[in-house]
Every structure is written in structure tokens, then in C-alpha cells.
Amino acid sequence: MRKIMIVCLFVLFLLSNVFAAGTQTSISKYLCTVKKMELYNGSSWVTIFEGEKSMDIASVDLHTKVGEILQGVNLAAGTYTQCRMTLKDTFIVNGTVELSGTTYYTPSGPSSNPASTTGPAQDTTMINPTGDYVQTVSANITIDRDSTKTAKVNMNTANVLSIDHFGDPVNYYFTLVEPSWTIEG
């Protein structure tokens, strides 16, 4: 077994076009729980973490949290071509979306509460109705004999918080998409 040290340099894009031209999003909190991380070695999935570790992917100290998850991971020499991450179905977000000149703030409580036009933003609990998020991305990590490897994980929170409307009169509600991410080594 050889050690792999995964240094997480999370790239956060906190201002992005989300819903329509001219729309901006600002996220101050995006709390998620990692349940499992796996690497694929060409014939089977190798679990490098299993448990529950919460982290705020909008935080500047995120790489510390991911480093705690993956500290001391030992992998057999070989090439790993994919990485799969399972995130718990519940997220806590705090942020705003600007749409057509109006700023909408995340409301306190569940995401079923309408967006507020009165700040500040509050923590909103969002639940994926289909269960945990499982994402698989390409990876190119080669572990040689007697080597320590550093891999780079990038997370992109652009386009994860958007706003939609329902009903008559119209009420606006926040929607959430899991962040996109890459791993390279």
C-alpha cells in the first residue's frame, strides 16, 4: 500500500449567472455531508472514506475538512481512473439570488418556505427528494511504488442556487443543484 495525500484546493465561484441573464448568486454557506468517497482502479471501486463528515463548501477552510476525511489513506500501486462521491440528501444553504433587480434571500427553515425580499439571508434546509447525491467524475491518479501522491480536488459552487416561481400570486422558491467537481493527480 502506498499513501495518497489528497490536497483539496476547492475553487469556489460564488458569483455566477444562475436563472437568467443578469442574475447573480451569492452563497455564504453550503453545508453538505460526505458519506463516501471511492476510486476506481479499472476493475473495482476502492473505498477511501466511509462515514459522515460535514463541511461547508463555501468556506475558505474547506481543504482542512476534506484533509481530515482523507488523512492517512493508503492505496495500492496502480492507476485510478474515476472518483465517486456520495453526499447526504440534506444541505443547509445561506445566500441570495438577484433576479430582475430584486434580491431574494434564503428564508429560515425548510426550502418550502418562500424566498424573502427582506434580508439578511437565513439558513435554509434543502432536501433532495430522490435521496443521496452520487456523482462520478474522471480521474487520472497513478500511484507508484514507494511514492506519496498529491491529488487536487476542485469544487465549483457556481449555478448551485437558483430561484423558481410557482402559484398565483407568484411566490419565489430556492432550488439547489449539487456542485460540480473534478479530481486530478
C-alpha positions as CSV (number, residue, x, y, z in Angstrom):
1,M,0.0,0.0,0.0
2,R,1.2,3.5,-0.8
3,K,0.0,6.7,0.6
4,I,-2.1,9.1,-1.3
5,M,-2.3,12.6,0.1
6,I,-5.3,14.5,-1.3
7,V,-4.8,18.2,-1.1
8,C,-8.1,19.9,-1.7
9,L,-7.9,23.2,-3.4
10,F,-11.5,24.0,-3.8
11,V,-12.3,26.5,-6.4
12,L,-15.4,28.4,-5.4
13,F,-17.2,30.5,-7.9
14,L,-19.6,32.4,-5.6
15,L,-21.0,34.9,-8.2
16,S,-22.5,33.4,-11.2
17,N,-25.3,33.5,-13.7
18,V,-28.0,31.2,-12.5
19,F,-31.5,31.8,-13.6
20,A,-31.5,34.4,-16.3
21,A,-29.2,37.0,-17.9
22,G,-28.2,39.5,-15.3
23,T,-29.0,37.2,-12.3
24,Q,-26.3,36.9,-9.6
25,T,-26.0,34.4,-6.8
26,S,-24.0,34.9,-3.6
27,I,-23.6,31.9,-1.3
28,S,-22.1,32.4,2.2
29,K,-22.9,28.8,3.4
30,Y,-23.3,25.5,1.6
31,L,-23.1,22.8,4.2
32,C,-23.1,19.2,2.9
33,T,-22.2,15.8,4.4
34,V,-19.8,13.5,2.6
35,K,-20.9,9.9,3.2
36,K,-18.4,8.0,0.9
37,M,-15.5,8.6,-1.4
38,E,-14.3,5.9,-3.8
39,L,-11.7,5.5,-6.5
40,Y,-11.9,3.1,-9.5
41,N,-8.8,1.0,-10.3
42,G,-10.1,-0.4,-13.6
43,S,-11.7,-3.5,-12.1
44,S,-13.3,-2.4,-8.8
45,W,-14.2,0.5,-6.6
46,V,-11.8,1.2,-3.7
47,T,-13.4,3.0,-0.7
48,I,-11.1,5.7,0.6
49,F,-13.7,7.2,3.1
50,E,-17.0,6.0,4.5
51,G,-18.8,7.7,7.4
52,E,-20.4,11.1,7.7
53,K,-18.3,14.3,7.6
54,S,-20.0,17.7,7.3
55,M,-18.2,20.5,5.5
56,D,-19.1,24.0,4.3
57,I,-18.0,24.1,0.7
58,A,-18.4,27.8,0.6
59,S,-15.9,28.1,3.4
60,V,-12.3,29.2,3.0
61,D,-11.0,26.4,5.3
62,L,-12.7,23.7,3.3
63,H,-9.5,22.0,2.3
64,T,-8.8,21.4,6.0
65,K,-12.1,19.5,6.4
66,V,-11.5,17.3,3.4
67,G,-8.0,16.7,4.5
68,E,-9.4,15.4,7.8
69,I,-11.6,13.0,5.8
70,L,-8.8,11.6,3.8
71,Q,-5.9,11.7,6.2
72,G,-3.8,8.5,6.2
73,V,-5.5,7.0,3.1
74,N,-3.3,4.1,1.7
75,L,-3.8,2.9,-1.8
76,A,-2.2,0.0,-3.7
77,A,0.1,1.0,-6.5
78,G,-1.8,1.4,-9.8
79,T,-3.9,3.8,-11.8
80,Y,-7.3,5.1,-10.7
81,T,-9.5,6.4,-13.5
82,Q,-12.6,7.6,-11.7
83,C,-13.7,9.0,-8.4
84,R,-17.2,8.7,-6.9
85,M,-18.5,10.8,-4.1
86,T,-21.8,10.3,-2.2
87,L,-23.3,13.3,-0.5
88,K,-26.1,13.1,2.0
89,D,-29.5,14.2,0.7
90,T,-29.8,17.2,3.1
91,F,-27.9,20.5,2.6
92,I,-28.0,23.8,4.5
93,V,-27.5,26.9,2.4
94,N,-27.4,30.6,3.1
95,G,-27.3,33.1,0.3
96,T,-29.1,35.4,-2.2
97,V,-30.2,35.4,-5.8
98,E,-30.7,38.7,-7.7
99,L,-33.4,38.5,-10.3
100,S,-34.6,41.4,-12.4
101,G,-33.2,43.9,-9.9
102,T,-34.8,42.3,-6.8
103,T,-32.6,40.5,-4.3
104,Y,-34.1,37.3,-2.8
105,Y,-32.8,35.9,0.5
106,T,-32.8,32.3,1.6
107,P,-35.5,32.0,4.3
108,S,-35.2,30.4,7.7
109,G,-36.3,26.8,7.9
110,P,-37.2,24.4,5.1
111,S,-36.8,25.3,1.4
112,S,-40.6,25.0,1.1
113,N,-40.7,28.5,2.7
114,P,-41.0,31.2,0.0
115,A,-37.9,33.3,-0.7
116,S,-37.8,36.6,1.2
117,T,-37.1,40.1,-0.2
118,T,-36.1,41.2,3.3
119,G,-32.6,40.4,4.4
120,P,-30.4,39.2,5.8
121,A,-30.3,35.7,4.3
122,Q,-31.1,32.8,6.8
123,D,-30.0,29.2,6.9
124,T,-32.4,27.1,4.7
125,T,-32.5,23.3,4.8
126,M,-32.8,21.8,1.4
127,I,-33.5,18.1,0.8
128,N,-33.1,16.1,-2.4
129,P,-36.4,14.2,-2.7
130,T,-34.7,11.4,-4.6
131,G,-32.2,10.6,-1.9
132,D,-28.4,11.0,-1.6
133,Y,-26.4,12.6,-4.4
134,V,-23.9,10.3,-6.1
135,Q,-21.5,11.8,-8.6
136,T,-18.8,10.1,-10.5
137,V,-16.0,12.1,-12.3
138,S,-13.0,11.1,-14.3
139,A,-9.7,10.9,-12.5
140,N,-6.2,10.2,-13.6
141,I,-4.3,9.3,-10.4
142,T,-1.3,7.0,-10.7
143,I,0.3,5.6,-7.5
144,D,3.8,4.3,-8.0
145,R,5.7,2.1,-5.6
146,D,7.2,3.9,-2.7
147,S,5.5,7.2,-3.6
148,T,3.4,9.8,-1.9
149,K,0.8,11.3,-4.3
150,T,-0.9,14.6,-4.1
151,A,-4.2,15.0,-5.8
152,K,-6.2,18.2,-6.4
153,V,-9.9,18.3,-5.9
154,N,-11.8,21.3,-7.3
155,M,-15.4,22.1,-6.4
156,N,-17.5,24.6,-8.3
157,T,-20.5,26.1,-6.5
158,A,-21.5,28.2,-9.5
159,N,-25.0,27.6,-10.6
160,V,-26.0,25.6,-7.5
161,L,-28.5,28.0,-6.0
162,S,-31.3,29.3,-8.2
163,I,-34.8,30.6,-7.9
164,D,-38.1,29.4,-9.4
165,H,-41.7,30.6,-9.1
166,F,-45.0,28.9,-8.6
167,G,-48.6,29.8,-7.9
168,D,-51.0,32.7,-8.3
169,P,-50.0,35.1,-6.9
170,V,-46.4,34.2,-7.8
171,N,-44.2,33.0,-4.9
172,Y,-40.4,32.5,-5.4
173,Y,-38.6,29.5,-4.0
174,F,-35.0,28.5,-3.9
175,T,-33.8,25.3,-5.7
176,L,-30.4,23.6,-5.3
177,V,-28.2,21.6,-7.6
178,E,-25.2,19.6,-6.3
179,P,-21.9,21.3,-7.0
180,S,-19.8,20.0,-9.9
181,W,-16.3,18.8,-9.1
182,T,-13.1,17.4,-10.5
183,I,-10.1,15.5,-9.2
184,E,-6.7,15.4,-10.8
185,G,-3.4,13.9,-9.7
